[in-house]
Amino acid sequence: MTEREQANIENTDVELQKQIQRLQKTIQIYEQLAEAVRTAAVIDRSIYTGERDNDWLSIDRDDYVKIMAIISQLDIWKPWNHTIQPRITK
């Protein structure tokens, strides 16, 4: 093996190690997200209001903020591609 081939292998090894570290960090963020979603306080208000609408649940505000903070660490969200809709008030 030539010195150049050896250098290429070493460079490839370094790049692969960096990629593995980035992927491990991303996996840790997903693990945090899964735990935050799993432990979030969720309330089925239809039990208390007598409504038959099974489409909606309520989530604790602090748990929601925690979940969104974790999601913001992931580059998949891409909030710059979304427009913010104004809140409808009565």
C-alpha positions in Angstrom: 0.0 0.0 0.0 1.3 3.4 -0.9 1.6 6.3 1.4 -1.2 8.1 -0.5 -3.5 5.1 -0.2 -2.8 5.0 3.5 -3.5 8.7 3.9 -6.8 8.3 2.0 -7.8 5.4 4.3 -6.9 7.5 7.4 -8.9 10.5 6.1 -11.9 8.2 5.3 -11.6 6.8 8.8 -11.6 10.2 10.4 -14.6 11.3 8.4 -16.5 8.1 9.3 -15.8 8.7 13.0 -17.1 12.2 12.7 -20.3 11.0 10.9 -20.8 8.3 13.6 -20.5 10.9 16.3 -23.1 13.2 14.6 -25.4 10.2 14.2 -25.0 9.2 17.9 -25.8 12.8 18.9 -29.0 12.7 16.7 -30.0 9.4 18.2 -29.6 10.9 21.7 -31.9 13.7 20.7 -34.5 11.3 19.4 -34.3 9.3 22.6 -34.9 12.5 24.6 -37.9 13.3 22.3 -39.3 9.8 22.7 -39.0 10.0 26.5 -40.6 13.5 26.6 -43.5 12.4 24.5 -43.9 9.2 26.5 -44.0 11.0 29.9 -46.0 14.0 28.8 -49.2 14.6 30.8 -52.1 14.1 28.4 -55.7 14.6 29.3 -58.8 13.3 27.4 -61.2 16.1 28.1 -64.1 14.3 26.5 -64.5 12.3 29.7 -65.1 15.5 31.7 -67.1 17.5 29.2 -69.4 14.8 28.0 -68.4 15.5 24.4 -68.1 12.5 22.1 -65.3 13.9 20.1 -62.4 11.4 20.4 -60.2 13.4 18.0 -58.6 15.8 20.5 -56.5 15.4 23.6 -54.9 18.1 25.8 -51.2 18.1 26.7 -49.6 19.9 29.6 -48.2 23.2 28.5 -44.8 22.6 30.2 -44.5 19.2 28.5 -45.4 20.7 25.2 -42.7 23.4 25.6 -40.2 20.6 26.5 -41.1 18.6 23.4 -40.8 21.6 21.1 -37.4 22.5 22.6 -36.1 19.0 21.9 -37.6 19.1 18.3 -35.9 22.5 17.7 -32.5 20.7 18.2 -33.3 18.5 15.2 -32.6 19.9 11.7 -35.6 18.0 10.3 -38.1 20.5 11.6 -37.0 23.3 9.2 -39.2 26.1 10.6 -37.9 28.5 8.0 -40.1 26.6 5.4 -43.3 27.3 7.3 -45.3 30.4 7.6 -46.8 31.4 11.0 -50.5 31.7 10.8 -52.2 34.5 12.8 -54.2 33.4 15.8 -58.0 33.6 15.2 -59.6 35.5 18.0 -63.3 35.9 18.8 
